[in-house]
Amino acid sequence: MKYVIIGNSAAGVNAAEAIREKDPSGKITIVSKEDCGVYSRCLLSYYIAGSINEEKLLYRYNDFYKKRKIDALLGLSVESINTSKKEISLSDKKRIEYDKLLIASGASAKKLGIKGDDKKGVLCFRDLSDAKAVLSLLDKVRDVAILGGGPIGMRDGYALASRGKKVKVIIKSPRVLSQVIDETAADIVGSHIKENGMEVLTGVAVKEILGGASLEGLMLDDSSKIACELAIVGKGVSPNTGFLEGSKIKINKGICTDNHLMTNIEDIYAAGDVAETVDISTGEAAINAIWPCAVRQGRVAGLNMAGGDTEYGGSMAANSIDLFALSVVSLGLSRPKGDRYKEESSVNLRDKRYRKLVFDGNRLVGAILVGDIEEAGVYGLLIEKKVDISDVRSDLLSAGFDFGKAVPLILNNKELFVEPEYGQMLNTIGKER
């Protein structure tokens, strides 16, 4: 059996490992446009902050391919897929045949698309090469502009502020993190980062990049100008699907998949930031482009490519960020619209603590935690497994609610926790009781 995987990050690597578990002798080929081994994108902001070195970025050691008997074609892009002939065409003009194909091509950072966005010092921060480009400029940089107030932009801003740079966050929306947390949480976070030296400009967008060959500053749409030597674009990502043109693979927001992560074309699967799956909280099609989803999707796709029959239960939005010792977590449907959903919250502005839970009937479908995030894992579990929380709903918002109080609920819903990773947990808490 010939397995080909397009992508060398979380989804692709976990798929390869799952395939090898079920098929020790099949031929596995990984193709990646990046010319390096497997690293964790989640740690890149720590890398530019100087908290970790490049070795600590490794997600798998460099002997990974040899040990798993994987042919790694690095530094090559996939130009097209011929689904009739079951082959892919590469940027070096070579073609590779497959029996089973996984598209785990990830996503690319959205560019500004304005005058001057190609100047030296204007960077999209998505992969290791971007991080190295940032580091190469830092000695000559004092002022940094972060264009976008989402999780990626905020992490990057914090990382550079921790290196002593003067950071301005420029966002069109009225608050930071507006796509993942509500107004109350955003106000707490915004005030906190300002107290710690980061400047936030809201309600404005960049109109033009100023300077010669290199960045010297930005003109905003209110006609004001700010000086900076480095601008990092954090405007979100778009799935890498351009090479699929003409392939007849169905694409909506991303590559459409079924509950086994197969596309509309037999023997072709998709996983990770390029794949559209069902959102657990809303039941609607979505791309939840986060590392844990990519890991799980990759494994499920790999098992099924190798002859398994594993269903993927859906993805869940989740964001976690630490800014100047303030922790923020959002889970599932954190900003609901309409009368269908009910919200319960508690806030302590003095201590910068906030907690909000979102309910759909007797299901927990979303949560926001600021300051104290200790129960985030329990909330995430209840959301993911769609547990009926009627028996504990009155306790969920209390500071004393923890995993221990959730144990009876979990044991009464064992049938929902069928995945192998929950087996040990159920056995352990069962014995303790």
Secondary structure, DSSP 8 states (H G I E B T S, - for coil): -EEEEE--SHHHHHHHHHHHHH-SSSEEEEEESS-S--B-GGGHHHHHHTSS-GGGGBSS-TTHHHHTTEEEEET--EEEEETTTTEEEETTS-EEE-SEEEE---EEE----STTTTSBTEEE--SHHHHHHHHHHGGG-SEEEEE--SHHHHHHHHHHHTTT-EEEEEESSSSTTTTTS-HHHHHHHHHHHHHTT-EEEES--EEEEEESSBEEEEEETTS-EEE-SEEEE-S-EEE--GGGTTS---BSSSEE--TTSB-SSTTEEE-GGGEEEEBTTT-SEE----HHHHHHHHHHHHHHHTT-------B--EEEEEETTEEEEEEES-S--STT-EEEEEEETTTTEEEEEEEETTEEEEEEEES--TTHHHHHHHHHTT-B-TTTHHHHTSTT--HHHHHHHHHTTGGG--SGGGHHHHHHHHHH-
